[in-house]
């Protein structure tokens, strides 16, 4: 029997503080019209000064564990996708493991910026398929506000904070694409394009976090191109057409990128999970946040086929085909 990784529970967390476009008009030279037209974002959640990425990850993890109907001692490992860890070390994953009393096992962070959750999902899926773990907690959590230059109107209006989580469980499945689970993942990076979306600092260079810098036009151009390529590859790999996809769950960076991807698939926006207008770009947290929202409000149902995709700094990009 083939082993597949099934999503048995989802969870999420958003900080209580909401920063609207009107609020940003008081901080930088911008407007609601300008932000909305270029990104689709109307508001975003910002963590409190004393609220860390690990704190948000814990909250999302607890919700996912409750939804899965399991206890923390039934989890074999923790993988956290984040660009904004609490400390240089130890990882956010070991904080989650320790605070939740998850038994000793694998626990580490993955850093692929906005594609981080797809990378983490892939790594966890491979551990499960190899029989090295039965259940893994996968989290995307970010405090992107800690990297924002609040005087740079081109970037400070985009990024936000939050966390999302899933519980993956091993399950025997010989039903092919009709069966539940992660059916394929596809990961890429092009390090020659790393300066298109980067920070100005780091531990071994400036000794601080630095701020986000982005070449917006180039990032947009490559995002549309790379997303089209990886989506096509995913469909061809699984020998299906786009009309078989029940839901597109994309990284929530920019409504224009999301719409362009849907257009490439000839997919109605009614079949696309969109949260960017209310969440902003939460980097590695955006996909699990969107997934949890759509699961909890009943849009995504058991047995439906999901196409997950993202692109981020690195440049990194990737996709996953999942039967929920």
C-alpha positions in Angstrom: 0.0 0.0 0.0 1.2 3.5 -0.8 1.6 5.9 2.1 0.2 9.4 1.7 0.3 12.5 4.0 -3.2 13.5 5.0 -4.1 16.9 6.4 -6.2 15.9 9.5 -6.4 19.3 11.0 -5.8 23.0 10.3 -5.4 26.0 12.6 -4.4 29.7 12.4 -3.8 32.8 14.4 -4.0 36.5 13.6 -2.9 39.3 16.1 -5.8 41.4 17.4 -4.3 44.7 16.1 -5.6 45.7 12.6 -3.7 48.3 10.6 -5.9 49.7 7.8 -4.9 51.6 4.7 -6.4 54.7 6.3 -4.0 54.2 9.3 -1.1 53.9 6.9 -2.1 57.2 5.2 -1.1 58.8 8.5 2.4 57.1 8.6 3.6 57.4 5.0 2.8 59.2 1.8 0.2 56.8 0.4 -3.5 56.3 0.0 -6.1 53.6 0.2 -6.7 53.9 -3.5 -3.0 53.5 -4.3 -2.5 50.5 -2.0 -5.8 48.8 -3.2 -5.1 49.3 -6.9 -1.6 47.8 -6.7 -2.0 45.0 -4.2 -5.7 44.5 -3.3 -4.9 44.9 0.4 -7.3 46.9 2.6 -6.0 45.9 6.0 -3.5 43.7 7.8 -2.8 42.3 11.2 0.2 43.5 13.2 1.7 41.7 16.2 2.2 43.5 19.5 5.8 44.5 20.4 6.0 41.7 22.9 4.3 39.1 20.7 6.8 36.9 18.8 6.7 34.6 15.9 6.9 31.6 18.3 3.9 32.9 20.2 1.8 33.1 17.1 3.0 29.7 15.9 1.9 28.2 19.2 -1.5 29.6 19.0 -2.0 28.3 15.4 -0.6 24.9 16.4 -3.0 24.6 19.3 -5.9 25.3 17.0 -4.7 22.7 14.5 -4.2 20.0 17.2 -7.7 20.6 18.5 -9.2 20.4 15.0 -7.3 17.1 14.4 -8.7 15.7 17.5 -5.3 14.5 18.8 -3.0 15.3 21.7 0.5 16.8 21.4 2.0 13.5 22.6 0.8 11.9 19.4 3.0 14.2 17.2 6.4 12.9 16.0 7.8 16.2 14.7 7.5 19.9 14.2 8.6 21.9 11.1 8.2 25.7 11.1 8.5 27.8 8.0 9.6 31.3 9.0 11.9 34.2 8.0 11.4 35.9 11.3 12.4 33.5 14.1 12.3 34.6 17.7 16.1 34.1 18.0 19.0 33.2 15.8 18.8 29.9 17.6 17.2 27.8 18.9 14.5 27.4 16.2 10.9 28.3 16.6 10.1 24.6 16.1 11.9 23.6 19.3 10.0 26.3 21.2 6.7 24.9 19.9 7.8 21.4 20.7 8.8 22.3 24.2 5.8 24.5 25.1 3.3 21.9 23.8 5.1 19.0 25.5 5.5 17.2 22.2 7.8 14.2 22.6 11.4 14.2 21.5 11.6 13.9 17.7 12.5 16.0 14.7 12.1 19.8 15.1 13.6 22.5 12.9 12.8 25.6 10.9 12.7 26.0 7.1 13.5 29.4 5.5 12.3 30.0 2.0 10.4 33.2 2.7 7.0 33.3 1.1 7.4 29.8 -0.4 8.4 28.5 3.0 5.2 26.7 3.8 5.3 24.8 0.5 8.9 23.8 1.3 8.0 22.7 4.9 5.0 20.8 3.6 7.3 19.0 1.1 9.9 18.1 3.8 7.2 16.8 6.2 5.6 14.8 3.4 8.9 13.1 2.6 9.5 12.2 6.2 6.1 10.6 6.3 6.5 8.7 3.0 9.8 7.3 4.2 8.2 6.0 7.3 10.3 8.2 9.6 7.3 9.9 11.2 3.5 9.2 11.5 2.3 12.7 12.4 4.0 16.0 11.8 3.0 19.5 12.8 3.7 21.9 10.0 3.5 25.7 10.7 4.0 28.9 8.7 4.5 31.8 11.1 5.9 35.3 10.5 6.3 38.7 12.2 7.1 40.5 8.9 6.4 43.9 10.6 9.8 43.4 12.3 11.5 43.6 8.9 9.5 46.5 7.5 10.9 50.0 7.0 7.9 52.1 8.0 9.2 55.0 5.9 9.2 52.9 2.6 5.7 53.2 1.2 6.4 50.6 -1.5 6.9 47.8 1.0 5.4 48.8 4.4 1.9 48.6 3.0 2.3 45.0 1.9 3.6 42.9 4.8 1.9 41.7 7.9 1.9 39.1 10.7 0.2 35.8 11.5 0.5 32.0 11.7 -1.1 29.0 10.2 -0.7 25.3 10.8 -1.6 21.8 9.6 -1.3 18.3 11.1 -0.1 15.7 8.6 -0.8 12.1 9.2 0.4 8.9 7.4 -2.4 7.0 5.8 -2.3 4.0 3.4 -3.9 4.9 0.1 -4.1 3.0 -3.1 -6.9 5.1 -4.7 -4.5 7.1 -6.8 -5.5 10.8 -7.3 -9.0 10.1 -5.9 -7.5 9.3 -2.5 -6.7 11.8 0.2 -3.3 13.3 0.7 -0.4 15.2 -0.8 0.0 13.8 -4.4 2.9 15.8 -5.5 5.1 18.8 -4.6 7.4 20.8 -6.9 10.1 23.2 -5.5 12.4 25.6 -7.2 14.8 28.5 -6.6 17.0 30.8 -8.6 19.7 32.3 -6.4 20.8 34.6 -9.2 17.7 36.6 -8.6 18.1 36.9 -4.8 18.6 40.7 -4.9 15.1 41.3 -6.3 13.5 40.6 -2.9 15.9 40.8 0.1 16.7 42.4 3.4 19.4 45.0 4.0 20.9 43.1 6.9 21.6 39.8 8.7 23.4 38.2 11.6 26.8 37.7 9.8 26.8 40.9 7.8 25.3 44.0 9.6 24.5 42.2 12.8 20.8 43.3 12.7 17.7 42.2 10.9 17.8 44.9 8.2 14.7 45.9 6.2 12.8 44.5 3.3 13.9 45.7 -0.2 11.9 44.8 -3.3 12.2 45.4 -7.0 8.5 45.3 -7.4 8.1 45.3 -11.2 10.6 42.5 -11.6 9.1 40.4 -8.8 5.7 40.8 -10.3 6.9 39.7 -13.7 8.7 36.6 -12.5 5.9 35.7 -10.1 3.4 35.5 -12.9 5.8 33.5 -15.1 7.1 31.1 -12.4 3.6 30.4 -11.1 2.3 29.6 -14.6 5.2 27.2 -15.1 5.0 25.4 -11.8 1.2 25.1 -12.0 1.5 23.6 -15.5 4.1 21.2 -14.3 2.0 20.1 -11.4 -1.0 19.4 -13.6 1.0 17.5 -16.2 2.8 15.5 -13.5 -0.6 14.3 -12.2 -2.1 13.9 -15.7 -5.0 16.2 -15.0 -6.5 19.4 -16.4 -7.2 22.6 -14.5 -10.9 22.0 -14.5 -10.3 19.1 -12.0 -9.1 21.5 -9.4 -11.7 22.4 -6.8 -9.7 25.2 -5.1 -6.6 27.3 -5.8 -5.0 28.2 -2.5 -2.2 30.7 -3.5 0.3 32.7 -1.5 -1.4 35.9 -0.6 1.0 38.5 -1.9 -0.9 40.6 -4.5 -4.4 40.2 -5.9 -3.0 40.9 -9.4 -0.6 37.9 -9.2 -3.4 35.7 -7.9 -5.8 36.8 -10.6 -3.1 36.3 -13.3 -2.6 32.7 -12.1 -6.3 32.0 -12.1 -6.5 33.4 -15.7 -3.7 31.1 -16.8 -5.8 28.2 -15.4 -9.0 29.6 -16.9 -10.3 29.4 -13.4 -13.1 31.6 -12.0 -12.0 33.6 -9.0 -14.9 32.0 -7.2 -12.7 28.9 -6.9 -9.7 30.9 -5.5 -9.2 31.4 -1.8 -8.4 35.1 -1.3 -7.5 36.6 2.0 -4.9 39.2 0.9 -7.4 42.0 1.2 -7.7 41.4 5.0 -4.4 39.7 5.8 -1.8 41.4 3.6 1.3 39.4 2.8 2.1 37.2 5.8 4.9 35.4 3.9 5.2 31.7 4.9 2.0 32.1 7.0 -0.3 33.2 4.2 -1.2 29.8 2.7 -2.0 28.0 5.9 -3.9 31.0 7.1 -6.0 31.0 3.9 -6.4 27.2 4.0 -7.7 27.3 7.6 -10.1 30.1 6.9 -11.6 28.2 3.9 -11.8 24.9 5.8 -13.5 26.5 8.8 -16.1 28.5 6.8 -17.0 25.4 4.9 -15.7 26.3 1.4 -13.1 23.6 1.4 -14.6 20.2 2.0 -13.2 16.7 2.5 -12.4 15.0 -0.8 -11.8 18.2 -2.8 -8.6 18.7 -4.8 -6.5 21.7 -3.9 -3.7 23.4 -5.8 -1.3 25.2 -3.5 1.3 27.6 -4.9 3.7 30.3 -3.9 6.7 32.5 -4.8 9.0 34.4 -2.6 12.5 35.9 -2.0 15.4 33.8 -3.2 13.7 33.8 -5.7 11.9 30.6 -4.6 8.7 29.1 -5.9 6.7 25.9 -5.6 3.4 24.1 -5.7 1.6 21.2 -4.2 -1.4 19.1 -5.3 -3.4 17.9 -2.3 -6.7 16.0 -2.0 -8.2 17.3 1.2 
